[in-house]
Amino acid sequence: MKYLVMVQGAQVDYEAMQGKGSANSVAWSQEDVQAMYAFMSDLNNDLAESGEMIDGHGLAEPAKTRHVALGDDGKAVITDGPYSETKELLAGYWVLDCASLERVTEIAERVLQCPQPAGAPEYPVVIRPIDDGSGDV
């Protein structure tokens, strides 16, 4: 079964990783950032070796987001982010092919072990089965 595994974040988290702390997120040191990247690299390598990794990426900060919606007149309304009304956005994802929901849950639990500085916000890892149209989701 294929699953989408998602991690969340906010603009303040990306700023914190650039050393700009706030009331919502402590500033990260370069060592903190490197530890996070090393952890994610090891995780990705392990998932690739096990054959479970189909795809996975961290996403650019919400400030680089573009939102395209349908306006009342039926025409596209295009705005650039970040959006103050949105607290958390998708920060990264994996598309995994795992034998069971229990296995993908083990991977999500491992993602939660990613090192970060004390006081940084903690977000849940979201798992969604990918509907392949077979009705077996």
Steps between C-alpha positions, in 0.01 A plus 500: 500500500623848420488778757561872508688592817496873573681730741369844578659835569441872491684801361640576848664155503684568175611836640612330823712259295666809351590615854206741542317389813160629607241450772376200298830330419850516648794583274685200361879490490684372193575186700127450564423535129782263400380241755148517356629461142725209600209326674272545197774384263555183706125436509468548124797268438347232722164528323669481160698192608186327627323574169221692676596847373324611185554874540560757770595865528517790737310799367607862469383746762137617489620852404574353157149360463254600229128452555268471199127508573185557303355848556132591513518602135629156398852625430815394678610707799874464555672601824847434636558364852539467784145525622445636848176302537689173446692386805646172375579386151655196340875523562605170345376161396583143407310270269565153641405149397465306825369156583258630764363798685700381801825523302433851372404599856842375619661726240288796614610435858861510381438833326387639837848422637659759269731719710404860557587762760312504830199727473442446128138420412407135461262403224325168440591281206196438280453170314253472214447188291519571129181401323596297196139471383465137608276580797748333738591812697 
